[in-house]
Amino acid sequence: MTACGCFECIAMVIPEANGVMIVSREDTSMTPAGMTFSTLAGMAGGGLQTPGIMGHGKFYILSPKFISSDGGFKRVVWMSSILKEQMAEQLKLVAEREGDPDLIDKICDERVATDVEGLVNYVTEKNHPALTMPSLL
């Protein structure tokens, strides 16, 4: 998938957690990928295709079609806290639709971990469903 650079979010595969992270354009913090949004945007934008990275709008996260062939919203293991706060009610409905009403609490953010080790520890502690899904790679 290509994007010009006008996206609100970037989704990126985090293989160690068998899931994806979603970072918001409004988030300036470090991500578990070891890069900020602006660095990732250079990989996701400009019409280039980079495997495992996708620029998208924030409301795409709410769609039943969001990364549906890879397991959908249950694959989200890390998300910028600003998205979790701004979209709290909508994300709660998505979690309920996916059959896991507590899913949002199982999704890590930058207040908990900004590295892969911290992310994996968090999702393991929370028993995140992505850990039992088929491998992404």
matplotlib code that plots the C-alpha trace (Angstrom):
import matplotlib.pyplot as plt

x = [0.0, 1.4, 0.6, 1.6, 2.3, -1.0, -1.9, -3.0, -1.5, 1.1, 0.6, 3.7, 4.3, 6.1, 7.0, 8.3, 4.7, 3.1, 1.0, 1.0, 1.5, -0.4, 1.3, -0.6, 0.8, 0.1, 2.4, 6.1, 7.3, 9.5, 7.7, 8.6, 10.0, 12.7, 11.5, 9.1, 6.2, 8.2, 10.9, 8.3, 6.5, 9.6, 9.2, 5.5, 5.0, 6.3, 4.6, 7.0, 5.9, 7.7, 6.6, 5.1, 4.4, 1.2, -0.1, -3.8, -6.5, -7.4, -11.0, -9.8, -8.9, -12.6, -13.5, -14.2, -11.9, -8.9, -6.0, -8.8, -6.7, -4.1, -6.6, -8.1, -8.1, -7.1, -3.6, -3.1, -0.6, 0.5, -1.3, -0.5, -2.3, -3.7, -5.7, -6.8, -8.1, -9.6, -11.4, -12.1, -15.9, -15.4, -12.6, -14.6, -17.3, -14.7, -13.4, -16.9, -17.5, -14.3, -15.6, -13.0, -14.5, -11.3, -9.1, -8.3, -6.7, -4.5, -3.1, 0.1, 1.0, 4.0, 3.1, 3.9, 6.6, 8.6, 10.7, 10.0, 11.0, 8.6, 5.8, 6.2, 6.2, 3.0, 1.1, 2.2, 1.1, -2.3, -2.7, -3.2, -5.0, -2.3, 0.1, -2.1, -2.8, -0.9, 2.4, 2.4, 5.7]
y = [0.0, 3.4, 6.8, 10.4, 11.3, 12.9, 10.1, 10.5, 7.2, 4.6, 0.9, -1.2, -4.8, -5.6, -9.3, -9.9, -9.2, -10.9, -7.8, -4.2, -0.8, 2.3, 5.6, 8.9, 11.9, 13.8, 11.6, 12.8, 10.1, 7.1, 3.9, 0.2, 0.3, 2.6, 5.4, 8.4, 9.1, 11.6, 9.0, 6.3, 8.7, 8.8, 5.0, 5.0, 8.0, 9.4, 6.8, 4.1, 0.6, -0.7, -4.2, -4.1, -0.4, 1.4, 5.0, 5.4, 7.5, 7.1, 6.2, 3.2, 1.6, 1.3, -0.5, -4.2, -4.2, -2.9, -5.4, -8.0, -10.6, -10.5, -10.8, -7.3, -5.1, -7.9, -7.6, -4.1, -4.5, -0.8, 2.4, 6.1, 7.1, 10.2, 7.8, 5.7, 8.9, 10.7, 7.6, 5.9, 5.3, 4.2, 1.8, 0.3, -0.6, -2.1, -4.2, -5.4, -6.2, -8.3, -10.3, -8.9, -6.0, -5.6, -5.5, -1.7, -2.3, -5.0, -2.6, -1.0, 2.7, 5.1, 5.7, 2.0, 1.0, 2.6, -0.4, -4.0, -5.6, -3.5, -4.0, -7.8, -7.9, -5.8, -7.8, -11.1, -9.9, -8.8, -12.0, -10.1, -12.2, -11.5, -13.8, -16.8, -15.9, -17.4, -15.8, -12.7, -13.6]
z = [0.0, -0.9, 0.7, -0.1, 3.5, 4.4, 6.8, 10.5, 11.7, 10.9, 11.5, 11.7, 12.4, 15.7, 15.1, 18.7, 19.9, 16.9, 16.4, 15.1, 16.7, 15.7, 16.2, 15.8, 13.9, 17.1, 19.1, 19.3, 21.6, 20.8, 19.7, 20.2, 16.7, 17.9, 15.7, 16.1, 13.9, 11.7, 11.1, 10.3, 8.0, 5.8, 5.4, 4.9, 2.7, -0.5, -2.7, -1.4, -0.4, 2.7, 3.9, 7.3, 7.4, 6.4, 6.6, 7.3, 8.7, 12.4, 11.7, 9.6, 12.9, 13.6, 10.4, 10.4, 7.3, 9.3, 8.6, 8.4, 6.6, 9.5, 12.3, 12.5, 15.5, 17.8, 16.3, 17.8, 20.6, 21.0, 20.3, 21.0, 24.1, 22.4, 20.0, 23.0, 24.7, 21.7, 20.4, 23.7, 23.2, 19.6, 20.4, 23.2, 20.7, 18.4, 21.3, 22.0, 18.3, 18.3, 21.3, 23.8, 25.8, 27.8, 24.7, 25.0, 28.5, 26.9, 24.3, 25.5, 24.9, 25.3, 29.0, 29.7, 27.1, 24.3, 23.6, 22.4, 25.6, 27.7, 25.1, 25.1, 28.9, 29.0, 26.4, 28.0, 31.5, 30.0, 28.0, 24.7, 22.1, 19.4, 21.3, 20.5, 16.9, 14.0, 13.3, 11.2, 9.6]

ax = plt.figure().add_subplot(projection="3d")
ax.plot(x, y, z, "-o")
ax.set_aspect("equal")
plt.show()
